[in-house]
């Protein structure tokens, strides 16, 4: 099934990129048929090899047929509208080419009409020869070219291109073509014909290298610098697609660009003013434009040499020992702009320095960077997180900060002083709350700090502030009487406190009152709550007035990169540009194409404003115990298997008769029913029937809990379904004769706090059942050393959040995570998907259940069909 999905995806890629070719064959039955065939490039070799079973020739043929049939089907679907071919029949005498073209856009590939078979065969041979001329060979050797620059003392026009044969399986083995032609290569004579074919393709794509074919032995040719620029700029990609390897010179791959750098005024007094006043992204900064080659400032002598080379109409010239491409208009703009003055906002300089946008330079000259000193220079330093001075444990802090926490507090203080927002994205359990509280003490501000968090952790924040900073006064803005039960207006009460705590829900409801206060800073805990910028909560947060802005989250990206944009836009509006611009520059290339350059560029842009440390990094924390993850595979009972199959049959029947959003909705509803069956028949039926003995997963859960209780440990049990938690908690309490609280979203804050405090107590309940959404974030439950995920979530980041309620600072025992999966069911497919996503969880995570709703009915049947060997006897 996975291979079928992969083949369909590859076929879609070939069709979308128009890398297909038409053909014509005459079958054994004497019938002529047209076809569409994929036209892979050399870069597709790895994708195709990943789908093959070793060197099995039969599998190679099978894959070719599968991919060819899928490409042909998709092309005809696109070229046929409402069952009518896009090419209309022409009047007059019919010809073989005319019939062939019409059949390529028709549902039926057979050439229609009475055609002379000899004419068809002759035309098919012409088409076949034409197709073969563009097909990349898959033999033992491929053509490779290397560029040799002029030696010292030679004319700068003396460039040479050398042709070689490269071993396909051992790319480091390269042999000069003179040795191949002379018969002294390890490849043998059989590769000569294929290399000649590749040389023909090379000459058609890059005419500047046609001199290679003029010699008896196509060994090397001399070209001028203009030809080298043409080759490197225009022809490398097409040549590689045609199977010709181009060994790029290092100076081109890592070349520095000529342009202007904005150099800020080092003698200006604005740096100290920034520290005092907290300038933001809109503050104006003066600078001067200076000519540069990448990071290297150019002297007057360098500029004169460039001018002379431009006057001589050179294409490449050596500058400071590096080859530089020359364009006359760019050199003129560079010389005209050098030394002129300019001004821009801090935001423009930051974005230019980080490579997001560029300031407008004089005469349209290229901008290659920013040279800044002081706080702006520190901000643009790639090593920002190591150069910012740590802040020792401040006075009034009841505790001892760890070294990485001192660095975090220093980083928060630095960005806060210059009026820039911060996203502290430390792994869950590394003490983000403690770092923020320490920054409140070390970085005193005018105005109170507003902390916005989920309702479930309001009590935790109040306890943590009172614990770490007892001198800070705290006001909790929550409850039905938060406004009416006070004689003093809200704004006056707020400014008399150091810290005000409220929830996201109430920010949206009370924004008219909250925005009247000039907050010293605001803190968004679990900042993924604003990942959708169009919600009332996110819009309300944007109305808050505070010079210091902090977002806290252990998962800056849960599903899509747009969530990262939303968080950064909240704390640093405008940093990443508009949402459409961000999708075009980053989200699209990274999510769809896994573009490494876009990924690296985005990481560099956000790194000064996003600090993330992981518990797994022993250089960060070396005294945290281990986390052991185990997948518990559970058989279905016969009752579960019968229900499961009935749901599958009903779902397949519905899917065959629906399309579009109706089909996707039916599939999602069916998947939910199947997961309920896997949990327990009573969950599926939503009744209060007998629990014991009817679910393989519940039986395994009982075994695990028995083991936990036998050794005196505590456990957390997470479920994504509130109705199942309502049934499960009282059943487990009766089964083991212990108290089993049930923490879910409908509880009051007071009741939640009481449950958490009771569980954390050494004499408290040994087991806590938790709703994944209500209790998966913000809670400290380190008294548990076992975590059970009863039903799996689609996103590994969400499961990790829940696990880290126990696996965090303060945990002194190893944490064992049990992930329960019903064998042979859709849950196994979910488990496979989660495992595959794990490596991408820190960058891009695909969205929810979308992958399964887009499967064809046959693929859906394959995913959902129950394996009979997994049913409990």
SEVO-844018 format. One record per residue (C-alpha): x, y negated, z negated; residue in three letters. Coordinates in steps of 0.001 Angstrom, whole numbers, padded with zeros to 6 digits, always signed. Each point is the difference from the previous one (the first is absolute). Example, Ala and Ser with C-alpha at 12.3 -4.5 7.8 and 13.67 -1.06 7.14 Angstrom:
2
+012300+004500-007800ALA/+001370-003440+000660SER/
This chain:
873
+000000+000000+000000UNK/+002793-002432-000923UNK/+001717+000705+003337UNK/-003257-000685+001863UNK/-000365-003342-001787UNK/+003645-000849+000737UNK/-000385+000916+003684UNK/-003103-002178+000228UNK/+001911-002877-001563UNK/+002927+000414+002421UNK/-002361+000143+002953UNK/-001677-003214-001158UNK/+003438-001647-000271UNK/+000948+000992+003565UNK/-003315-001244+001360UNK/+000096-003258-001996UNK/+003557-000785+001171UNK/-000834+001047+003579UNK/+002773+002589-000043UNK/-001938+002418+002164UNK/+000428+001153+003572UNK/-002545+001428+002499UNK/+000577+003263+001829UNK/-001514+002433+002488UNK/+000139+003808+000059UNK/-001523+002828+002010UNK/-001085+002867-002212UNK/+000135+003719+000668UNK/-003644-000268+001066UNK/+001004-002389+002811UNK/-001794-002954-001633UNK/+001806-003352-000201UNK/-000292-001812-003317UNK/+001360-003290-001309UNK/+001386-000455-003493UNK/+001413-002543-002412UNK/+003221+000965-001725UNK/+001959-001644-002857UNK/+003293-001634+000946UNK/+002188+000265-003139UNK/+003112-002093-000368UNK/+003248+001123-001608UNK/-001089-001606-003279UNK/-003015+002352-000165UNK/+002197+003098-000237UNK/-000096+000047-003792UNK/-003815-000329-000134UNK/-000446+002918+002374UNK/+002653+002146-001695UNK/-001765-000434-003362UNK/-003056+001798+001429UNK/+001933+002931+001421UNK/+000705+003333-001646UNK/+003795+000135+000385UNK/+001188+001066+003451UNK/-003041+002098+000866UNK/-000440-000585+003767UNK/-003577+001187-000155UNK/-000756-002639-002624UNK/+001636-002650+002211UNK/-002347+000910+002855UNK/-002990+000099-002346UNK/+000788-003463-001398UNK/+000431-001404+003505UNK/-003416+001358+000995UNK/-001675-001322-003159UNK/+001491-003468+000389UNK/-000669-000104+003743UNK/-003640+001022-000405UNK/-000542-002594-002736UNK/+001610-002795+002065UNK/-002062+000957+003049UNK/-003217+000002-002029UNK/+000701-003385-001600UNK/+000969-001645+003293UNK/-003152+001194+001742UNK/-002119-001218-002925UNK/+001488-003461+000461UNK/-000339-000036+003773UNK/-003581+001223+000137UNK/-002829-002310-001083UNK/-003402+001549-000700UNK/+000959+003052+002030UNK/+000924-002051+003089UNK/+003554-000125+001356UNK/+001561-003447+000155UNK/+001227+000532+003579UNK/-002949-000098+002387UNK/+000141+002167+003153UNK/+001113-001915+003068UNK/-001990+000092+003204UNK/+001571+001463+003113UNK/+002357+002904+000483UNK/+001080+001776-003231UNK/+003721+000575-000661UNK/+001873+002197-002498UNK/+001433-003019-001949UNK/-003493-001514-000150UNK/-001511+003209-001394UNK/+002870+000348-002474UNK/-000421-003545-001348UNK/-003763+000469-000416UNK/+000489+003298-001838UNK/+002410-001643-002480UNK/-002821-002201-001289UNK/-002728+002646+000136UNK/-001173+002413-002730UNK/+000709+002932+002380UNK/+003683+000214+001044UNK/-000807+002025+003143UNK/+000530-001826+003300UNK/-003379-000211+001704UNK/-000791+000380+003686UNK/+001341+002233+002747UNK/+003742-000727+000129UNK/+002687+001736+002009UNK/+001926+002093-002539UNK/+003316-000490+001849UNK/-000374-003779-000201UNK/-000839+000314-003689UNK/+003075+002152-000627UNK/+002264-002441+001846UNK/-001369-002927-001946UNK/+000339+001947-003298UNK/+003699+000555+000767UNK/+000486-003755+000501UNK/-001770-000755-003279UNK/+002059+002659-001807UNK/+003279-001475+001276UNK/-001106-003480-001071UNK/-000932+001231-003509UNK/+003278+001873-000432UNK/+002009-003110+000862UNK/-001244-001659-003165UNK/+000090+002982-002368UNK/+002754+000090-002598UNK/+001951+003245+000185UNK/+000334+002197-003077UNK/+003229+001739+000968UNK/+003205+000411-001972UNK/+001572-003395+000816UNK/-001322-003501+000602UNK/+001512-003124+001508UNK/+001616-002434-002412UNK/+001583-003409+000677UNK/+002409-002028-002125UNK/+000889-003691+000338UNK/+003686-001013-000281UNK/+000670-003669-000745UNK/+003014-001852+001477UNK/+003274+000594-001797UNK/+001866-002874-001624UNK/+001776-002033+002665UNK/-002320+001153+002790UNK/-002600-002135+001687UNK/-003246-000159-001948UNK/-001671+001222+003221UNK/+001806+003368+000011UNK/-002765+002242-001369UNK/-000117+003743+000711UNK/-002856+002508-000268UNK/+001049+003644-000397UNK/-002278+002946+000815UNK/+000179+003249-001996UNK/-001904+003218-000628UNK/-001317+000426-003555UNK/-000928+003336-001548UNK/-003717+000024-000836UNK/+000387+002051-003182UNK/+003399-001412-001082UNK/-000141-003737+000847UNK/+003546-000534-001270UNK/+001261+002123+002927UNK/+000447-002329+002993UNK/+001945+000838+003183UNK/+001090-002410+002764UNK/-001824+000620+003296UNK/+003330+000448+001800UNK/+000518+003138-002125UNK/-003547+001212+000694UNK/+000459-000552+003742UNK/+003441+001679-000210UNK/-001461+003110-001635UNK/+001978-000340-003238UNK/-002914-000815-002314UNK/-001717+002423-002415UNK/-003332-000626+001752UNK/+000741+001817+003252UNK/-000968-000954+003524UNK/-003725+000452-000546UNK/-000333-003410-001702UNK/+001346-001964+003005UNK/-003330-000085+001823UNK/-001866-001226-003074UNK/+002641-002669-000699UNK/-000251-001192+003617UNK/-003750-000287-000434UNK/+000557-002025-003172UNK/+002479-002257+001846UNK/-002671-000635+002604UNK/-002475-001022-002697UNK/+002681-002208-001584UNK/+000689-001808+003300UNK/-003721-000633+000551UNK/-000519-001364-003548UNK/+003303-001925-000288UNK/+001143-001052+003494UNK/+003010-001784-001523UNK/+001487+003482-000618UNK/-000628+001368+003504UNK/+003768-000167+000546UNK/+000240+003289-001886UNK/-001559+001747+003020UNK/+002351-001630+002509UNK/+003006+002037-001165UNK/+000713+003620+000842UNK/+000083+000676-003736UNK/-002504-002207-001907UNK/+002436-000566-002836UNK/-000053-003766-000689UNK/-000712-003353+001568UNK/+001034-003583-000660UNK/-002628-002705-000526UNK/-000029-003623-001088UNK/-001292-001406-003278UNK/-003354-001020+001554UNK/-000625+003641+000970UNK/+000792+001131-003551UNK/-002540-002447-001424UNK/-002600+001160+002546UNK/+000667+003632-000943UNK/-000181-000572-003763UNK/-003013-002311+000061UNK/-002247+001628+002569UNK/+000992+003549+000800UNK/+001038+001877-003158UNK/-003553+001029-000950UNK/-001072+001146+003505UNK/+003270+001904+000423UNK/-000457+001864-003278UNK/-003606+000813+000942UNK/+001409+001448+003231UNK/+002368+002247-001971UNK/+003170-002087+000374UNK/+001807-000645-003280UNK/+001491-003493-000371UNK/+002725-000304-002642UNK/-000520-003580-001118UNK/+003108-001932-001008UNK/+000115-000841-003691UNK/+000286-003729+000660UNK/-003364+000082+001804UNK/-001825+002126-002550UNK/+001170-002152-002918UNK/+000450-003246+001901UNK/-000357-003365-001664UNK/-002096-002653+001715UNK/+000971-003531+000852UNK/-002272-002606-001495UNK/-000568-002592-002681UNK/-000057+000541-003747UNK/-001866-002301-002381UNK/+002484-001074-002683UNK/-001626-001572-003053UNK/+001543-003105-001595UNK/+002307+001380-002671UNK/+000329-003374-001736UNK/-003723-000568-000348UNK/-001429-000317-003475UNK/-003037+002085+000887UNK/+001439+003237-001413UNK/-000165-001115-003609UNK/-003306-001650+000720UNK/-001315+003291+001315UNK/+000921+001783-003212UNK/-001742-002682-002040UNK/-003054-000584+002147UNK/-000525+003411+001553UNK/-000162-000911+003680UNK/-002168+002274+002111UNK/-000014+001070+003629UNK/-001338-003380+001146UNK/+002904-002085-001378UNK/+001945-001920+002684UNK/+003746+000738+000305UNK/+002499-001913+002179UNK/+002691+001832+001963UNK/+002415-000331+002927UNK/+000186+002194+003107UNK/+003384+001699+000483UNK/+001139+002165+002936UNK/+000775+003586-000967UNK/+000681+003457+001342UNK/-002178+002060-002300UNK/+001296-000804-003488UNK/+003225-001620+001259UNK/+000129-003783+000277UNK/+001515-001176+003293UNK/+002753-002611+000212UNK/+000317-002817+002506UNK/+002574+002103+001903UNK/-002480+002900+000188UNK/-002650-002302+001423UNK/+002391-001353+002648UNK/+000883+003561+001049UNK/-003677+000885+000318UNK/-000640-003073+002112UNK/+002874+000895+002330UNK/-001284+003590+000394UNK/-003516-001263+000721UNK/+001340-002417+002629UNK/+001809+002925+001637UNK/-003356+001869+000069UNK/+001334+002898-002048UNK/-002473+002554-001397UNK/+002192+001374-002800UNK/+002772-001707-001928UNK/+002156+000848-003020UNK/-000618-002188-003053UNK/+001876+000694-003221UNK/+000902+003421+001408UNK/-003642+000865+000767UNK/-001721+000239+003377UNK/-002848-002465+000317UNK/-002645-000268+002702UNK/-000251-003484+001512UNK/-003090-001716+001353UNK/+000627-003547+001288UNK/-003248-001485-001339UNK/+000609+001508-003466UNK/+003573-001338-000104UNK/-001263-003464+000931UNK/-002606+000105-002769UNK/+002592+001278-002481UNK/+002421-002836+000750UNK/-002755-002623-000082UNK/-001421+001205-003329UNK/+003289+000429-001880UNK/+000283-002600-002761UNK/-003564-001319+000202UNK/-002173-000385-003106UNK/-003230+001813-000795UNK/-002471+000679-002744UNK/-002417+002757-000860UNK/-001883+001501-002888UNK/+001465+002539-002405UNK/-002389+002539+001502UNK/+001278-000654+003534UNK/+003620+000314-001119UNK/-000718+003214-001916UNK/-001881+001533+002918UNK/+002764-001025+002402UNK/+002713+001356-002266UNK/-001837+003295-000387UNK/-000685+000319+003723UNK/-003790-000398-000076UNK/-000318-003244+001946UNK/+002391-002646+001268UNK/+000102-003739-000523UNK/-000317-002124+003125UNK/+003539-000824+001098UNK/+000985-002918+002268UNK/-000508+000588+003743UNK/-001332+003492-000655UNK/+003352+001372-001168UNK/+000058+003449-001603UNK/-000110+000018-003812UNK/+002240+002697-001495UNK/-000328-000615-003736UNK/+000187-002234-003037UNK/+002997-000984-002146UNK/-001214-001016-003431UNK/+001544-000584-003398UNK/-001422+000008-003502UNK/-003340+001615-000683UNK/-000951+000301+003684UNK/+003290+001711+000780UNK/-000577+002423-002862UNK/-003489+000710+001270UNK/+001299+000854+003469UNK/+002798+002176-001348UNK/-000559+003645+000914UNK/+001257+000947-003479UNK/-002534-002204-001784UNK/-001009+002633-002514UNK/+003580+000518-001116UNK/+001136-003645+000056UNK/-002839-001461-002080UNK/+001168-000223-003588UNK/-001701+002439-002403UNK/-001878-001478-002955UNK/+000856+001653-003339UNK/-002816+000982-002314UNK/-001512-003414-000845UNK/-000661-001355-003475UNK/-003430+001006-001220UNK/-000039+003274+001958UNK/-000632+002900-002351UNK/+002017+002678+001738UNK/+003096+000528+002112UNK/-000022-000436+003770UNK/+001833+002574+002057UNK/+002693-001299+002418UNK/-002208+000366+003077UNK/-002800-001812-001860UNK/+002358-002886-000841UNK/+000771-000275+003711UNK/-003719+000033+000751UNK/-000679-002806-002485UNK/+002847-002044+001508UNK/-001400+000552+003487UNK/-003505-001081-001073UNK/+001429-003090-001689UNK/+002071-000977+003058UNK/-002873+000220+002482UNK/-002320-001695-002493UNK/+002343-002975-000426UNK/+000092-000674+003744UNK/-003757+000384+000329UNK/+000020+003263+001956UNK/-002158+003021-000703UNK/+001249+003442-001004UNK/-001325+003518+000451UNK/+001405+002263-002716UNK/-000571+003466+001451UNK/+001972+002164-002408UNK/-000989+003622-000113UNK/-002863+000603-002399UNK/+001228+000462-003535UNK/+003118-002171+000246UNK/-001463-002775-002133UNK/-001317-002673+002353UNK/-002225-001349-002781UNK/+002932-000348-002396UNK/+002039-001870+002614UNK/-002800-002484+000620UNK/-000528-000580-003727UNK/+003753-000574-000418UNK/-000091-002507+002862UNK/-002816-001869-001790UNK/+002374-000456-002951UNK/+003185-000764+001944UNK/-001533-002159+002734UNK/-002308-002372-001880UNK/-002449-001855+002227UNK/-002491-002815-000345UNK/-003395+001614-000203UNK/-001230+003435-001013UNK/+000649+003229+001847UNK/-003058+001605+001595UNK/+000146+003790+000265UNK/-002520+001595+002362UNK/-000300+003775-000278UNK/-002520+002853+000342UNK/-002520+000102-002845UNK/+001366+003372-001116UNK/+003371-001495-001010UNK/-001119-003255-001661UNK/+000391+001622-003392UNK/+003417+001356+000943UNK/+001204-003494+000976UNK/-001293-001476-003257UNK/+001812+002675-002019UNK/+003227-000364+001988UNK/+000140-003801-000367UNK/-000674+000260-003741UNK/+002610+002752-000300UNK/+002860-001557+002004UNK/-000686-003717-000561UNK/-002047-000478-003185UNK/+000689-003754+000069UNK/-002035-000410+003209UNK/-003689-000752-000476UNK/-002351+002083+002156UNK/-003551-000662+001187UNK/-002019+002765+001663UNK/-002471-001471+002478UNK/-002457+002864+000256UNK/-003465+001054-001067UNK/-003504-001353+000374UNK/+000564-002828-002475UNK/+003316-001213+001421UNK/-001485-003394+000884UNK/-003128-000599-002052UNK/+001271+001105-003432UNK/+002467-002891-000304UNK/-000448-003674-000793UNK/+003298-000983+001650UNK/+000141+000034+003840UNK/+001971+002786+001604UNK/+002765-002253+001403UNK/+000734-001480-003444UNK/+000103+003420-001641UNK/+002280+001340+002768UNK/+002659-002712-000283UNK/+000183+000552-003766UNK/+001158+003605+000603UNK/+003207+001466+001380UNK/-001639+002894+001836UNK/-003504+000425+001415UNK/-001094+003499+001063UNK/-002866+000679+002403UNK/-001092+002499+002636UNK/-000146-000149+003797UNK/-003764+000274-000154UNK/-000258-003066-002225UNK/+002460-002060+002055UNK/-002463+000208+002874UNK/-002947-000900-002249UNK/+001685-002753-002039UNK/+002332-001558+002565UNK/-001700-003399-000305UNK/+001134-000183-003638UNK/+003355+001735+000501UNK/+001165-002344+002751UNK/-000476-003048-002247UNK/+002982+001140-002095UNK/+003556-000769+001087UNK/+001556+003336-000843UNK/+003708+000232-000682UNK/+000039+003338+001826UNK/-002410+002681+001046UNK/+000708+003719-000088UNK/-001905+002523+002105UNK/+000294+003438-001566UNK/-000793+002945+002299UNK/+000231-002542+002827UNK/-001215+002525+002545UNK/-003419-001231-001161UNK/+000465-002934+002418UNK/+001163+002159+002927UNK/-003133-001009+001916UNK/+000337-003790+000420UNK/-003660-000365+000947UNK/-001485+001159-003302UNK/-001440-002516-002447UNK/+002704+000967-002519UNK/+002868-000733+002417UNK/-001555-003281+001157UNK/-000501-001074-003608UNK/+003630+000754-000926UNK/+001147-002263+002832UNK/-001823-002890-001663UNK/+002012+000284-003222UNK/+002445-002830-000648UNK/+003389+001188-001328UNK/+003617-000774+000984UNK/+001200+003442-001086UNK/-001695+003004+001568UNK/+000746+003646-000799UNK/-001531+003151+001463UNK/+000511+003323-001796UNK/-000527+003281+001806UNK/+001575+003427+000087UNK/-001320+000544+003538UNK/+000476-003081+002200UNK/-001158+002155+002923UNK/-002706+002574-000662UNK/-001430+000511+003461UNK/+001012-002732+002450UNK/+002583-002753+000293UNK/-002801-002579+000062UNK/-000208+000608-003768UNK/+003584-001173-000409UNK/-000821-003072+002086UNK/-003015-000765-002209UNK/+002012+000249-003236UNK/+002871-002111+001320UNK/-002448-002527+001472UNK/-001553-000373-003448UNK/+003267-000823-001784UNK/+001815-001673+002928UNK/-002585-001329+002482UNK/+001452-000278+003478UNK/+003164+002045-000623UNK/-001001+002804+002378UNK/-001964-002208+002365UNK/-003637+000544+000897UNK/-001673+003395-000205UNK/-000225+000389+003825UNK/+003670-000987+000353UNK/+000994+002516-002678UNK/-001956+002772+001733UNK/+001682-000817+003311UNK/+003549-000301-001347UNK/+000084+002639-002701UNK/-003084+002077-000799UNK/-000607+001163+003572UNK/+003592+000942+000910UNK/+000669+001660-003375UNK/-003278+001884-000456UNK/-000491+001119+003599UNK/+003555+000361+001261UNK/+002039+000344-003226UNK/+002238-002748+001404UNK/+003218+000056-002101UNK/+000997-003540+000990UNK/-003361-001452-001034UNK/+000179+001982-003245UNK/+003482-001294-000815UNK/-000985-003560+000881UNK/-003080+000113-002224UNK/+002004+001451-002905UNK/+002546-002799+000351UNK/-002721-002659+000098UNK/-001869+001140-003098UNK/+002966+001203-002054UNK/+000730-003384-001663UNK/-003597-000122-001220UNK/-000671+003679-000724UNK/+001931+001918-002653UNK/-000462+003767-000127UNK/+001894+002469-002170UNK/-000780+003728-000295UNK/-000031+002276-003032UNK/+001828+002609+002073UNK/+003010-002328+000267UNK/+002230+000978-002912UNK/+001909-003266+000336UNK/-003229-001725-001065UNK/-001044+002277-002820UNK/+001855+003072-001174UNK/-002009+001041-003054UNK/-003340+000828+001626UNK/-000809+003719-000064UNK/-000641+002016+003135UNK/-003251+000299+001920UNK/-000873+003484+001283UNK/-002687+000267+002686UNK/-001785+003296+000644UNK/-002715+000839+002502UNK/-002497+002442-001507UNK/-001747+001956+002767UNK/-003389+001320-001059UNK/-002188+002566+001810UNK/-003675-000656+000605UNK/-002591+002192-001659UNK/-002370+001798+002367UNK/-002728-002504-000912UNK/+002298-002872+000924UNK/+001016+001712+003259UNK/-003636+000481+001024UNK/-000831-003651-000715UNK/+003164-001165+001742UNK/-000774+001904+003206UNK/-003578-001282+000032UNK/+001230-003608-000240UNK/+002565+000597+002776UNK/-002626+001509+002321UNK/-002355-002915-000615UNK/+002759-002546+000523UNK/+001193+001533+003289UNK/-003566+000066+001286UNK/-000475-003693-000867UNK/+003377-001018+001458UNK/-000808+001567+003365UNK/-003126-002137+000356UNK/+001346-003362-001197UNK/+002423-002614+001275UNK/+001857-003073-001251UNK/-000715-001367-003444UNK/-002864+002439-000592UNK/+002354+002930+000584UNK/+002710-001449-002240UNK/-002545-000613-002767UNK/-001320+003559+000235UNK/+003544+001437-000119UNK/+000922-002045-003083UNK/-003218+001005-001763UNK/+000704+003633+000850UNK/+003563-000185-001301UNK/-001270-001405-003296UNK/-002440+002893-000324UNK/+002778+002504+000648UNK/+002188-001567-002689UNK/-002945+000167-002434UNK/-000425+003698+000783UNK/+003715+000492-000682UNK/-000435-001697-003377UNK/-003006+002039-001125UNK/-003413+001097+001350UNK/-001637-002069-002762UNK/+001772-003119+001269UNK/-001281+000679+003520UNK/-003534+000686-001226UNK/+000094-002922-002464UNK/-001768+002053-002636UNK/+000695+001184-003545UNK/+000328+003675+000837UNK/+002466+002393-001616UNK/+003644-001062+000333UNK/+002091+003022-001005UNK/+001110+002596+002535UNK/-001191-001770+003149UNK/+003079-001977+001129UNK/+003520+001202+000603UNK/+001319-003512-000560UNK/-001802-000380-003330UNK/+001294+003411-001101UNK/+003596-001055+000755UNK/-000579-003312-001808UNK/-001156+001852-003097UNK/+003127+002171+000097UNK/+002239-003061+000221UNK/-001795-001827-002811UNK/+000233+003092-002190UNK/+003791+000004+000524UNK/+000247-003730-000769UNK/-002002+000269-003217UNK/+001847+003126-001122UNK/+003282-001912-000263UNK/-001541-003147-001493UNK/+000348-002210+003100UNK/-002488-002482+001434UNK/-001312-000290+003562UNK/-001709-002444+002342UNK/-002471+001366+002549UNK/-000826-002270+002970UNK/-002990+000356+002315UNK/-001155-002352+002733UNK/-003668+000888-000582UNK/-001783-001606-002965UNK/-002893+002490+000182UNK/+002481+002885-000342UNK/+001755-001623-002956UNK/-003374-000370-001690UNK/-000525+003782+000292UNK/+003593+001038-000655UNK/+000854-001922-003203UNK/-002791+001458-002201UNK/+000572+003483+001449UNK/+003715-000071-000903UNK/-000838-001380-003455UNK/-002297+002979-000645UNK/+002379+002482+001631UNK/+002997-000943-002178UNK/-001812-001426-003040UNK/+001874-003314+000201UNK/-000976-003597+000676UNK/+000291-000839+003720UNK/-000685-003680+000727UNK/-001164-001026+003484UNK/+001468-003310+001229UNK/-001858-001480+002959UNK/-000921-003323+001562UNK/-003350-000534-001713UNK/+001419-000188-003508UNK/+000299-003311-001824UNK/+003471-001402-000563UNK/-000320+000619-003717UNK/-000856+003657+000558UNK/+002880+000462+002495UNK/+002479-001525-002403UNK/-001235+002266-002786UNK/+000394+003107+002194UNK/+003550-000969+001003UNK/+001038-000823-003565UNK/-001513+003226-001290UNK/+001725+002137+002610UNK/+003363-001669-000661UNK/-000310+000798-003712UNK/+001926+003132-000939UNK/-003115+001449-001636UNK/-002289-001061+002857UNK/-001685+002167+002648UNK/+002345+002363+001866UNK/-001788-000397+003338UNK/-001314-003052+001883UNK/-002093+000189+003189UNK/+000435-003150+002115UNK/-001634-001421+003094UNK/+002802-000602+002510UNK/-001285-003441+000991UNK/-000757-001224-003513UNK/+003061+001362-001796UNK/+002607+000463+002695UNK/+001746-003317-000678UNK/+001090-002202-002880UNK/-000309+002489-002867UNK/+002751+001242-002293UNK/-000711+003641-000879UNK/+003451+001330-000857UNK/-001302+002373-002661UNK/-000876+002348+002894UNK/+002713+002193+001472UNK/-002253+001765+002529UNK/-002000-001556+002849UNK/-002638+001978+001914UNK/-001314-001285+003358UNK/-003206+002004+000294UNK/-000943-001271+003474UNK/+002542-001551+002378UNK/-000122-003576+001215UNK/+000937-000783+003602UNK/+002737-002433-000954UNK/+003111+001178-001893UNK/+000555-003503-001414UNK/-003322+000183-001846UNK/+000889+003375-001529UNK/+003409-001342-001046UNK/-001672-002962-001705UNK/-002143+002369-002002UNK/+002929+002268-000897UNK/+001958-002987-001249UNK/-002510-000619-002768UNK/+002062+002685-001779UNK/+003338-000163+001839UNK/+001280-003414-001091UNK/+002217-001716-002541UNK/-000880+001351-003430UNK/-000303+003559+001292UNK/+002508+002268-001765UNK/-001030+003369+001395UNK/+000079+001458+003486UNK/-003260-000592+001830UNK/-001520+002908+001910UNK/-002404-000952+002807UNK/-002471+002677+001137UNK/-001687-000586+003368UNK/-002910+002363+000506UNK/-000789+001109+003555UNK/-002634+002475+001201UNK/+001832+002457+002247UNK/-001006+000385+003634UNK/-002230-003093-000003UNK/+000105-003576+001193UNK/+001761-000779-003280UNK/+003063+001829+001292UNK/-000045-002238+003071UNK/-000220-003048-002277UNK/+002933+001337-002021UNK/+002050+000435+003198UNK/-000872-003543+001048UNK/+000960-001451-003387UNK/+003309+001863+000100UNK/+000687-001396+003455UNK/-000836-003528-001130UNK/+002253+000123-003038UNK/+003080-001127+001895UNK/-001892-003009+001370UNK/-001730-001029-003197UNK/+002437-002862-000609UNK/-000512-001505+003461UNK/-003118+000931+001969UNK/-002752+002416-001030UNK/-002682+000951+002507UNK/-003557-000879-000811UNK/-002229+002445-001896UNK/-002004+002636+001785UNK/+000173-001569+003458UNK/+002234+002739+001367UNK/-002582+002685-000608UNK/-003026-001893+001340UNK/+001709-000442+003387UNK/+000577+003734+000584UNK/-001907+001746+002742UNK/-002673+002464-001065UNK/+002316+002960+000700UNK/+002821-001594-001988UNK/-002441-000846-002801UNK/-001160+003610-000124UNK/+003641+001121-000216UNK/+000736-002379-002903UNK/-003091+000891-002019UNK/-000344+003726+000612UNK/+000460+001965-003218UNK/+002761+002595-000126UNK/-001667+003201-001195UNK/+003113+001265-001798UNK/-000306-002812-002544UNK/-003363+001086-001473UNK/+000083+001370-003519UNK/-001007+003681-000294UNK/
